[in-house]
Amino acid sequence: MENVFDLTTQQLKEIASSLQAKIEEGLKKDGMEISDIPTFITPKKDIVDGKVLTLDWGGTNFRAAIVEFKEGKPFIIESKKKPLSAKETAGFRQDDLLNEMALLICDLHSLDESVTQIGYCFSYPAASRLNGDAILLRWTKEIDIPDMIEKPVGEPLMKYLNNFKHKKTTFHNIKVINDTVACLFAGLSETGFDTYMGLIVGTGTNMACLMPLNKIEKLHSKEEGMIPVNLESGNFRPPHLTVVDGLVDAMSINKGNQLFEKAISGGYVGEVFKTLFFNKQIKYDFDGADLSDMINKPDGKPEDQIKAAQWIYDRSAKLVAASLTGLAQVLVAQNPEIKNICLAADGSVFWGKDKHHKTYYKNLVERELESLLPAGVRMTIIDEMRDPNFVGSAIAALS
């Protein structure tokens, strides 16, 4: 059985260069393959005290927490979650979603009148507004709530909460950021680096970074400050994908979009596997967790399927390394003084453990980066953070 998912170092470098070119296109003009969405929130580094409601909606669960800063350090006082994936939201309109969110939020025991600000980590493509809110551009991860597209994300939720029958406080402000930006914010506590990047590889995938305002040509700004940029890199259409990837895309509800995400993320690698073995009896809901189990618990499983699962998993990590390299090349082209990059990463796939309890995926990304990054440039992946989406959202709310 041939490994159709194998990628050479040269192919990975071509993927990195392709992404670099598309990131640079997105910095010049809206509506490009890589969106490069500026986030108009400058994170404060001197937050001393404050208590906020933080929300996190990714591809699987909706989570709510109360985060309190004491003497500059964040503490998660309480958190709750409920499933809110494509399955649970099927047929939803906006009010159905807001009601589900409000029920969970108002179930937080530590939510009281002192909590008046919200930090919302919203993990879907959204254009940042100057007031800290965001406009939903499109859905990903098979979510589909049509009446929310091209409308504000935060303001309707805050109004709904303030009018909710079980309300415990009145909210005055909401800041909406992407999960990669939240991860980026949470990583800024690490010192000694030339620049910072955020990465998510879980149900979906995306990257964010800090860029000089005057390098984002579509903003027509002459200011020299730094601003977070959400790439929406899951929409990248890389070279060297396979026929199998094309079939997975053809069967998805967002055909032609998120091709990179469909090749690497936990929400899709199970589909890649099932498509490869279309003539075998594979359970219909086989997903990324099942793929990992096949590798880590191979007893009794067909040898060809175990091999293929490993190939798909390894390709995912190599593609992530190529994408990080493409972004690093953009940042170095903007500022050749950049030599030491800090990467804050989050996501169940990225930090998944193998049967030896090692972070195999993260370690493979690191190894690939050694042969892909520009000469003299180093990327340090900081240790897994506890709830970076909550911490980063809290920083956004208090900035």
Sequence and secondary structure as in RCSB ss.txt:
>XXXX:A:sequence
MENVFDLTTQQLKEIASSLQAKIEEGLKKDGMEISDIPTFITPKKDIVDGKVLTLDWGGTNFRAAIVEFKEGKPF
IIESKKKPLSAKETAGFRQDDLLNEMALLICDLHSLDESVTQIGYCFSYPAASRLNGDAILLRWTKEIDIPDMIE
KPVGEPLMKYLNNFKHKKTTFHNIKVINDTVACLFAGLSETGFDTYMGLIVGTGTNMACLMPLNKIEKLHSKEEG
MIPVNLESGNFRPPHLTVVDGLVDAMSINKGNQLFEKAISGGYVGEVFKTLFFNKQIKYDFDGADLSDMINKPDG
KPEDQIKAAQWIYDRSAKLVAASLTGLAQVLVAQNPEIKNICLAADGSVFWGKDKHHKTYYKNLVERELESLLPA
GVRMTIIDEMRDPNFVGSAIAALS
>XXXX:A:secstr
   TT   HHHHHHHHHHHHHHHHHHHH TTSSS  EE      S    EEEEEEEE SSEEEEEEEEEETTEEE
EEEEEEEE STTTTTT  HHHHHHHHHHHHTT TT  TT  EEEEEE S EEE TTS EEE    TT   GGGTT
SBSHHHHHHHHHT TT  S   EEEEE HHHHHHHHHTT  S SEEEEEEESSSEEEEEEEEGGG GGG      
EEEEE  GGG   SS  HHHHHHHHTSTTTTS HHHHHHSTTTHHHHHHHHTTTS   TT  HHHHHHHHH  TT
S HHHHHHHHHHHHHHHHHHHHHHHHHHHHHHHH TT  EEEEEEE TTTT   TTS  HHHHHHHHHHHHHS T
T EEEE    SSHHHHHHHHHHT 
